[in-house]
Amino acid sequence: MMDFYEYYKTWRDFPIAEYLRSVSESRVLAILQKERLSGYDFLALLSPAAEGLLEDMAQKSHDLTIRNFGRSVLLFTPMYLSNYCSNRCVYCGFNIDNAITRHHLSYAEVEREAQEIAKSGLKHILLLTGEDKVRASIEYLCHCVRIIEKYFTAIGIEIYPLTTEGYRTLVENGVDSLTLFQETYNETLYEKLHPGGPKRNYRFRLAGPERGCAAGMRAVNVGGLLGLDDWRREAFFTGLHADWLQNRWPEVAVGLSLPRMRPHAGTFQPEFPISDRHLVQVMTALRLFLPRAGITVSTREGSQFRDNILPLGVTTMSAGASTAVGGHSREEAVSTSQFDISDERSVPEMAEALKAFGYQPIYKDWQLIGGSLS
Amino acid sequence: MDNITKEDLLIIGGVALKSRLFTGTGKYPSDTMIPEIIERSGSQVITVALRRVDFAAGTENVMDYIPQSVQLLPNTSGARTADEAVRIARLAKATGCGNWIKIEVISDNRYLLPDGYETVKATEILANEGFVVLPYVNADLMVARSLVAAGAAAIMPLGAPIGSNRGLRTEEMIRILIEEIALPVIVDAGIGKPSEACAAMEMGAAACLVNTAIASAGDPVTMAEAFGWAVRAGRAAFLSGTGATRKTAAASSPLTGFLGGRNR
């Protein structure tokens, strides 16, 4: 069966820039009348011509989001377990060459961190580690899940890509969602940005989400790190990836994240920074292409921008986040963060902000259903 | 209470319901609206997704806003298989949500269409365990017959895909279910306007479940009230027996006029 890479290749050499230039405003208007968009339609919504119809796109995106998800936003927070990493991603604070304080949470520390986060009322947690298969092994992660499932009802992972068997082991132990960003879909650029470590393997990472689906993950989240390459291309391939996964695994809740490069330790700065206006274009184009896909916006974005884009298609937001290992319970954790947080509002502050905008903060939207009741 | 509908009770699982409008709890800007929605619409049955209920919540909990007088209809939203639906139903019962269960088994995230085969399996297991089972299904006669055999308490066919507000797109199939199935047929999903709920009731649906159309309205409380009226109006029309309709005025008898007399 064709994997996503094979499908990706059918689009990779398509003259995207030329096509984008050829799109007219009337073409975009016609697309806005359609119910189901093709890949070409989606790409047209990322064109300069579509930028002139951003309000129309936003209105439709808003309507689709309300009908599919209601006036509610699911809240979650990341929990960093370890920042030891064997990779040399030039844009990442956890790069092995960066002289940051490294820490790996002991099980006792995992419990304390979970207790501290749980006080906020959050029930959805996302576990993160750097790529260190010895310290942050599958066994270690399974043990962490057993500790934290007392405090949270839905547990996701955002870690280095695993084999299908690896994902299956985590699913069997209570992990229900997978977040794995390709960073950039541009294969040549990917090699340059990942000069060392196992992450160099573009295709193994690209196929990670499909292995997660095959292993029984309930939800799978993909994304490109916006800023590394031309945002129109990255957004296009992110949408194609999500659409391909949804077609092949209709039972999986496929979602998207729109992480935008933030300042971090190290010297790398994004070569293709994306403006607020263009991020809105990306989000609304994705919503029109994939009306049922969850869209996550993290605390990388500032509070004012997050408030403004709330009605445009967002379904999931992180809150009260720390990107440091043990950032909620260890005082010495400050200097170990992966990237800087922009929206520093606590969970209650975020919940109040959502309510003020007429949105309901959702703390629990899934629950592990194994165990004694089965 | 309207005269014609006041003695007209819908009996499900031994519970007698005066209102034939079922409502939901999802997609509202705030759960605090729920009591007023119940009051203004007159709804006596409310469905709640177990996936959203946090019994140990330090934060707000949807259950806090559901009046005690209302029949709770927990649903298995999020279940992808019969096994998952059964587990969620048992969890609902174990956590004090009663023995009614709306089975939703959905393994298609794009259209959220129900899986008839898995739904029948879950219905059989749960009905045997004493649940009052209301399965959400496509408007499919064969699936509905299997559900009757499996012990369902009602059949809940969709009018259109969940959340689509597209109305009674499956009208002809629902009409067949109403004619052929002895259980209450409750139209669930897709109803976008009160007039569509009214139309479903006019053709003999036992009740309608409406969530998105109310929750996504500019003023959900007033929309809930409008649905309450619409369902009562449709039910009253059904009970009254609507007159026959013709597509054209029919004053003469062009084919039988030669016989003389009245041949209409």
Interface residues (C-beta under 8 A of the other chain):
Chain A: I66 R67 N68 F69 G70 R71 S72 K119 G121 K123 T153 R218 Q246 P250 E251 V252 A253 V254 R292 A351 K355 G358 Y359 Q360 P361 I362 Y363 K364 D365 W366 Q367 I369 G370 L373 S374
Chain B: G26 K27 Y28 P29 S30 D31 L50 R51 R52 V53 D54 A57 G58 T59 G78 R80 D83 E84 R87 I88 R90 L91 A94 S107 D108 N109 R110 L112 G163 S164 N165 T212 A215 S216
